[in-house]
């Protein structure tokens, strides 16, 4: 893909951004994103890591030529998917080769299936539906020959590639993530637990799927060669003029000037107890490494003191915060990507960490955001 025209990833102003209804999981309390340019730089540099590096670091990948091999092919109207050397059908368990292929190619399109896990589900169905409509394939969620042919024409049919774990991967600092806020607040960063978690997010994969493809791999050892999926590159070549948060569909979409949907993401959007708002807002600011602050004055339960939880992908609001400038609501990442659109939130809009990071780069401040 081409790099999008609106490359925007800025630190927000010094004022704290209240998120009274937002949380990283259904049971989590409310939060506040509190970032500024100096703080964000300090937090990122304290561990000598760019907050966006897990999505942009290309070291360790095989060559693009090697990766372009088409494991998915069409013959006599039927889809065939060839597994990489060393991977057997039994290793996939109940996962479908067809669904793996569809999810991978959707992930490289503008219509995200969320976590790539090889299993059918609502997130994949919604991505299929939006892809079909955007490409003139008619409505519905059917995985028919027309859909497969379009995906393969646009994205080449390459489904798998290889990755060699680097010294940089294994030398990164990993963290034991406690459950209690007072313990999390004492951490320097709420980073990844281990290399497996970090790499699974980099590859947009479910951790269990990654380990199923590599059952004997030592993820803590540099030089270990992995079979991974040929995922998207976290860059959007789309001009987004408006965001719609479609509560009934658990989907966030970006529209162009003509009102056509050009990107779509599965999303957790509020809950029955903490519903998301209605009406219009706008993108006020982007924070690539937000803190999460619990304020007891805004809650009727929970700890009786304020805790500021530092940034990181396992922060309750994930690795990215898109502030909507009203009542502290925002679009943000998640420490549990496999639960996006499957677990309730406290009113905010939760995407996978990689989808949130990609979306944040493509949306300029000031564009309207409508809850529908």
C-alpha positions in Angstrom: 0.0 0.0 0.0 1.0 3.6 -0.4 1.7 5.7 2.6 -1.5 7.6 3.4 -1.6 11.3 2.7 -2.5 12.3 6.2 0.3 11.0 8.2 -0.6 12.3 11.7 0.6 11.1 15.0 1.0 13.9 17.4 1.3 14.3 21.1 -1.6 16.2 22.7 -1.7 19.4 24.6 -0.7 19.5 28.3 -4.2 19.5 29.6 -5.4 16.1 30.9 -8.1 14.4 28.9 -10.8 13.0 31.1 -12.3 9.6 30.2 -14.9 9.1 32.9 -16.8 6.3 31.1 -13.9 4.5 29.4 -12.2 1.3 30.5 -9.9 -1.4 29.1 -12.2 -4.2 30.1 -15.8 -4.6 31.4 -14.7 -4.8 35.0 -12.1 -2.0 34.8 -12.9 1.4 36.4 -12.9 4.7 34.6 -9.9 6.3 33.2 -8.1 9.5 32.2 -5.6 9.9 29.4 -2.9 12.3 30.6 -0.2 13.0 28.1 1.8 15.9 26.7 4.8 16.1 24.4 7.5 16.0 27.1 5.7 13.2 29.0 5.1 11.0 25.9 8.7 11.4 24.8 9.9 10.6 28.4 7.7 7.5 28.6 8.8 6.2 25.2 12.5 6.9 25.8 12.6 5.4 29.3 12.7 2.0 27.7 14.4 3.2 24.5 11.4 2.2 22.4 9.3 4.1 19.9 5.6 3.4 21.0 4.9 2.6 17.3 7.9 0.3 16.8 6.0 -3.0 17.1 4.0 -2.1 14.0 6.8 -0.6 11.9 9.9 -2.6 12.6 10.6 -4.8 9.5 13.7 -6.5 10.8 13.3 -10.3 10.9 10.8 -10.6 8.0 11.7 -12.7 5.0 12.1 -10.9 1.7 9.0 -9.5 0.0 9.8 -11.8 -3.0 9.7 -14.8 -0.7 6.6 -13.6 0.9 4.7 -13.1 -2.3 4.3 -16.8 -3.0 0.6 -17.5 -3.4 -0.5 -20.3 -1.0 -4.1 -19.6 -2.0 -5.1 -20.5 -5.5 -8.4 -20.9 -7.4 -8.8 -24.0 -9.6 -12.1 -24.9 -11.3 -13.9 -22.4 -9.1 -12.5 -24.0 -5.9 -10.1 -22.4 -3.4 -7.0 -24.4 -2.5 -4.7 -23.3 0.4 -1.2 -24.9 0.6 0.3 -25.0 4.1 3.9 -24.1 4.6 6.6 -26.7 5.0 6.4 -28.2 8.5 2.8 -27.1 9.1 0.1 -29.8 9.0 -3.6 -29.7 8.9 -3.7 -31.3 12.4 -1.7 -28.4 13.8 -4.5 -26.1 12.7 -7.0 -28.0 14.9 -10.5 -26.7 14.3 -9.2 -23.7 12.3 -10.2 -23.4 8.7 -7.6 -22.9 6.0 -10.2 -21.0 4.0 -11.0 -18.6 6.9 -7.3 -18.1 7.5 -6.8 -17.1 3.9 -9.9 -14.8 4.0 -8.8 -13.1 7.2 -5.2 -12.5 6.1 -6.3 -10.9 2.8 -8.9 -8.8 4.6 -6.2 -7.7 7.0 -4.3 -6.3 4.1 -7.4 -4.6 2.8 -9.0 -1.6 4.5 -11.5 -3.8 6.3 -10.0 -5.4 9.3 -11.2 -8.8 10.7 -9.5 -8.0 14.0 -7.4 -10.8 15.4 -6.4 -13.4 12.8 -7.3 -16.8 14.3 -8.6 -19.0 11.5 -12.1 -19.2 12.9 -15.4 -17.8 11.7 -17.1 -15.1 13.8 -18.8 -11.8 13.9 -15.7 -9.7 13.3 -14.8 -11.6 10.2 -18.4 -11.5 9.0 -18.5 -7.7 9.3 -15.2 -7.3 7.5 -16.5 -9.5 4.7 -19.7 -7.5 4.5 -17.9 -4.1 4.3 -15.3 -5.5 1.8 -18.1 -6.9 -0.4 -20.0 -3.6 -0.5 -16.8 -1.5 -1.1 -15.9 -3.7 -4.0 -19.3 -4.1 -5.7 -19.8 -7.7 -4.7 -23.3 -7.3 -3.2 -24.3 -7.4 0.4 -23.9 -10.3 2.8 -21.2 -12.2 4.6 -20.9 -15.1 2.1 -17.4 -16.5 1.4 -18.1 -17.3 -2.2 -16.0 -17.6 -5.3 -16.7 -13.9 -6.1 -15.3 -12.8 -2.8 -12.2 -15.1 -3.0 -11.4 -14.0 -6.5 -11.6 -10.3 -5.6 -9.4 -10.8 -2.6 -6.9 -12.7 -4.6 -6.9 -10.2 -7.4 -6.3 -7.4 -5.0 -4.0 -9.0 -2.5 -2.2 -11.8 -4.3 -3.2 -14.9 -2.5 -0.1 -15.0 -0.3 -1.2 -16.2 3.1 2.0 -17.2 5.0 5.5 -16.0 5.3 8.4 -16.5 7.7 10.0 -14.4 10.4 13.3 -14.9 12.3 13.3 -13.7 15.9 15.9 -11.0 16.3 18.2 -9.9 19.1 16.2 -6.8 19.4 13.0 -8.8 20.0 14.5 -10.9 22.8 16.4 -8.0 24.4 13.3 -5.9 24.9 12.1 -5.6 28.5 9.1 -7.7 29.3 6.8 -7.3 32.3 4.7 -9.2 34.8 1.4 -7.4 34.7 -0.4 -7.3 38.0 -4.1 -7.1 38.4 -4.3 -4.4 41.1 -4.1 -0.7 40.1 -1.8 0.2 42.9 0.8 -2.3 41.6 0.3 -1.3 38.0 0.8 2.3 39.0 4.3 1.5 40.3 5.5 0.1 37.0 7.7 2.1 34.6 5.6 0.8 31.6 2.7 -1.6 31.1 4.5 -3.4 28.3 4.3 -6.8 26.8 4.4 -9.8 29.0 6.7 -11.8 26.8 8.0 -12.1 23.2 5.1 -14.4 22.2 2.5 -11.7 23.1 4.6 -9.0 21.4 5.1 -10.9 18.2 1.5 -12.1 18.0 0.3 -8.4 18.1 3.0 -7.5 15.5 1.6 -10.2 13.2 -2.0 -9.4 14.0 -2.5 -13.0 15.2 -4.1 -14.8 18.0 -1.4 -16.0 20.3 -2.8 -19.6 20.3 -2.7 -19.6 16.5 0.9 -18.3 16.4 2.0 -21.1 18.8 -0.1 -23.7 16.9 1.9 -22.9 13.7 5.1 -23.1 15.6 4.7 -25.7 18.3 8.4 -26.3 18.9 9.6 -22.7 18.7 11.5 -21.0 21.5 10.1 -17.5 21.3 12.8 -16.2 23.6 15.6 -17.3 21.4 17.1 -15.0 18.7 17.4 -16.9 15.4 14.3 -18.9 15.8 12.4 -19.1 12.6 8.6 -18.8 12.7 5.8 -19.4 10.3 3.5 -16.4 10.4 0.6 -14.9 8.3 1.3 -12.4 5.6 -0.5 -9.6 7.5 -1.1 -5.9 6.7 1.4 -3.2 7.0 -0.5 -0.8 9.3 -0.6 1.9 6.7 -3.8 3.3 5.2 -3.9 4.9 1.8 -7.3 6.4 2.5 -8.5 10.0 2.8 -10.9 9.9 5.8 -13.2 12.9 6.1 -15.6 11.5 8.7 -15.8 8.8 11.3 -19.0 6.9 12.1 -19.2 4.7 15.2 -21.9 2.2 14.4 -23.0 1.0 17.8 -25.5 -1.6 16.4 -22.8 -3.2 14.3 -19.8 -3.0 16.7 -17.9 -1.3 14.0 -16.0 1.9 13.4 -15.9 3.2 9.8 -14.1 6.0 8.1 -15.8 7.7 5.2 -14.4 9.8 2.4 -15.7 13.2 1.2 -18.4 11.4 -0.9 -19.7 9.6 2.1 -18.4 6.2 1.0 -17.0 3.8 3.6 -13.2 3.4 2.9 -12.1 1.7 6.1 -13.8 -0.4 8.8 -12.7 -1.9 12.1 -14.4 -4.2 14.6 -14.9 -2.4 17.9 -16.2 -2.8 21.4 -18.6 0.1 21.9 -19.9 0.7 25.4 -22.3 -1.7 27.2 -25.8 -1.8 28.6 -24.6 -0.5 31.9 -22.2 2.1 30.5 -23.6 3.0 27.0 -21.6 5.0 24.6 -23.0 8.5 23.8 -25.1 9.6 20.9 -24.6 12.5 18.6 -21.6 14.2 17.1 -18.1 14.9 18.3 -14.8 15.4 16.6 -11.2 14.2 16.7 -9.6 16.6 19.2 -6.2 15.1 19.6 -4.1 11.9 19.2 -2.0 10.4 21.9 0.3 7.5 20.9 1.2 6.5 24.4 -1.6 7.5 26.9 -1.6 7.1 30.6 -4.6 5.7 32.4 -5.7 7.5 35.5 -8.3 6.2 38.0 -10.0 9.0 39.9 -12.2 7.8 42.9 -14.1 11.1 42.8 -15.7 9.9 39.5 -16.6 6.4 40.8 -18.9 4.9 43.4 -16.7 1.9 43.8 -13.0 0.9 43.5 -9.9 2.2 45.3 -10.2 5.3 47.4 -7.2 7.0 45.9 -6.0 8.2 42.5 -3.7 5.9 40.5 -1.9 6.8 37.3 -1.0 3.8 35.2 1.8 4.4 32.8 1.6 3.8 29.1 2.1 0.6 27.3 0.2 -1.9 25.1 -1.2 -3.6 28.2 -2.4 -0.3 29.6 -6.2 -0.5 30.1 -6.6 1.8 27.0 -3.9 0.1 25.0 -1.2 1.8 23.1 -3.2 4.6 21.3 -5.8 7.2 22.3 -7.9 9.2 19.8 -9.5 11.9 21.9 -13.1 12.9 20.8 -13.0 16.1 22.8 -16.3 15.6 24.7 -16.8 14.1 28.2 -13.5 12.3 27.8 -14.7 9.8 25.2 -12.2 8.3 22.9 -11.3 5.6 20.4 -8.4 3.5 21.8 -6.5 0.3 21.8 -6.9 -2.8 24.0 -4.8 -5.1 26.2 -7.0 -8.0 25.1 -7.2 -7.8 21.3 -9.0 -11.2 21.0 -11.9 -9.8 23.0 -12.6 -6.7 20.8 -16.3 -6.6 20.0 -16.8 -9.5 22.3 -16.6 -7.9 25.7 -18.3 -4.7 27.0 -16.6 -1.4 27.7 -17.4 1.5 29.9 -18.6 3.7 27.1 -15.5 4.3 25.0 -14.6 2.7 21.7 -12.0 -0.1 21.8 -10.0 -1.4 18.8 -7.1 -3.8 18.6 -3.8 -2.1 19.3 -2.7 -2.4 15.7 -6.0 -1.1 14.3 -6.0 1.8 16.7 -2.4 2.7 15.7 -3.1 2.5 12.0 -6.3 4.5 12.3 -4.6 7.2 14.4 -2.2 7.8 11.6 -4.9 8.3 9.1 -7.3 10.6 10.8 -6.5 14.4 11.1 -7.8 16.4 14.0 -11.0 18.3 13.5 -12.9 15.7 11.5 -16.4 14.9 12.7 -17.2 11.7 14.6 -20.8 10.6 14.7 -22.3 7.9 17.0 -25.1 6.2 15.1 
